[in-house]
Amino acid sequence: METNKELYISQWNGFAHAKCPRCRVGKVFTGSTYGFKIQKMNEVCPHCKLKFEREPGYFYVAMFVSYAMNVAEMITVSVAAYVLGLELNFDNLWYFAALLFCTTLLFSPFNYRYSRMVLLYWLSPGLHYEPKRSLK
C-alpha cells in the first residue's frame, strides 16, 4: 500500500493543469487553452466520474469570477501602457480602447477555463480532494 505522501497531488498543480478537484487526475477540459480545437468542458471526470456541474446553472458564478479576472487584466495592461509612455489624454483614448479590447480578446480563453477552475477548487463547498480516488 502506498503512503499518503505518494498519493498527494498538489492543489496548485491540479489547478494549473485543469484537473478534477476531487481526484486531481481526470481532465476537466478537452483541448488546450489556446489551440485550434475548441476547448470543451467534460460533463463528468473521466477518472472518478464526478459531475462537474453540481446543479443547473452552477457555472453562472464563474461569470463573476471571469469578470473580476478581466477587470484585473485591464487595469494591469492600462497601467503598463501608461508606465511605458502612452499618456492618458483625449488624443490617445482610442489607443487605450483598442488595447483593452485586444486584451479582453486575448485573455478570453484563459478566463473561461480558469474562472471555472477557481469555482471548482476554491468556491465550491463540500468539494474536496480525496487522495484514494487517485488510485483507481
Secondary structure as UniProt FT lines:
FT   HELIX           4..7
FT   HELIX           11..16
FT   TURN            17..18
FT   TURN            21..23
FT   STRAND          29..30
FT   STRAND          40..41
FT   TURN            46..48
FT   TURN            56..59
FT   HELIX           60..83
FT   TURN            84..85
FT   HELIX           90..92
FT   HELIX           93..122
FT   TURN            125..126
FT   HELIX           131..134
//
